[in-house]
Amino acid sequence: MKILIVNAGSSSLKFQLFDAQTEAVLIKGHYDGIGLSDSESSCERKLVIDGTAERTSCAVRGHGGAIGDMLETLRAKGIIADRREITAVGHRVVHGAERYSATTLIDDTMMAELGKIAFLAPLHNPVGIACIEILIRELPGVRQYAVFDTAFHQTMPEETYLYGLPYALYKKFGIRKYGFHGTSHKYVALRAAEILGRNIAELRMITCHLGNGQSICAVKYGRSVDTSMGFTPLEGLPMGTRSGSFDPEIVFFLLGHGYTAEAIKAMINKESGLLGLSGISSDHRAIMEAVHAGDANAIRAEKVLENRIVCTIGAYAAEMGGLDAVVFTGGIGEKSPELRKGVLQSLVFLGIDLDDEKNESHHTILTRPDSRVSAMVVPTNEELQIMREARAALNA
């Protein structure tokens, strides 16, 4: 049984084909720089087969052309002899609103519902819907499933997801905290429990997905009870170029000082976060190089990020009434011992006893054996989690 996983971005398309029995990745690929119109454009295609990477340019006509090239590549590389070998397709869909809290079989009714909520993720959901439609045509009769970034967070209680705005806005527009990175948070929470040899239903964990986009999730007994991203992915921690949370009155202050709404939107999404604080880069690796060189701007950016992470973890530990494990994942979470150390040293009061050698060597468990709270590094694997959910839905 082979299951294809598709992750469509505004100008990109990622895919992986799994052997569902063994969970082996038969091929994975990434199309980057896809034209936003139907006109033919050149994009970069990266493939990995049996650990060997291949990078080429190819001419495609929008996402439809990329999907056609993907399916032909599967055949040309000998991964499949016939498209009928693909048993199911799992699609990453960014936003499921309150309508979807689990992996869902795609049918005409669901497609109509996705169209109604597309406004909540205008950069991602419309592209995702278009790619689903294309693959339904290309793979007739193949079961296709939607796996939502927001689904894991649908267990948040009302007191967590509501804002202090008029309740009528929630009822009219669905303005509330939704959270994102849900598939990643779910995967690393399950994997962390497995590594610890504990039942996830007995654990209170905080999972930290730290990369260019960043979010933290409170996972109490296997359920998301709070997360740092909100109505959009802008809320929460300062990220690569996103500001994270700030006083909304600042927007009106800037409007009064000659900034346009468009300029402010661009600023808080593309010119803020690590880039804006440091003036150096949105890439955390570049920030850390500058920190080691003693650059005051880089040090400031790193300290702000560490502070927001510490404050969020502390709040979530209180919210859950205790803590058993802190889990780091994502490009920064998995690869930056300096940031992990800076965060964890501020959390000693929770019962975290960091082992510096384990942290420096990126050991899975970073704390000493007698530490009351475990700190861990668990690489995320969203595609594997999507495959598992599609497989479970298919088997059911």
Secondary structure, DSSP 8 states (H G I E B T S, - for coil): -EEEEEEE-SSEEEEEEEETTTTEEEEEEEEES--SSSSEEEEEEEEEETTEEEEEEEEEEHHHHHHHHHHHHHHHTTS-SSGGGEEEEEEEES--TTT-SS-EE--HHHHHHHHHHGGGSTTTHHHHHHHHHHHHHHSTT-EEEEEETTGGGGG--HHHH--SS-HHHHHHH--S---S-HHHHHHHHHHHHHHHT--GGG-EEEEEEESSSEEEEEEETTEEEEES--SSTTSSS--SS---S--THHHHHHHHTT--HHHHHHHHHHS-HHHHHHSS-S-HHHHHHHHHTT-HHHHHHHHHHHHHHHHHHHHHHHHHTS-SEEEEEHHHHHH-HHHHHHHHHTTGGGTB-B-HHHHHTT-SB-B-TT-SBEEEE----HHHHHHHHHHHHHH-
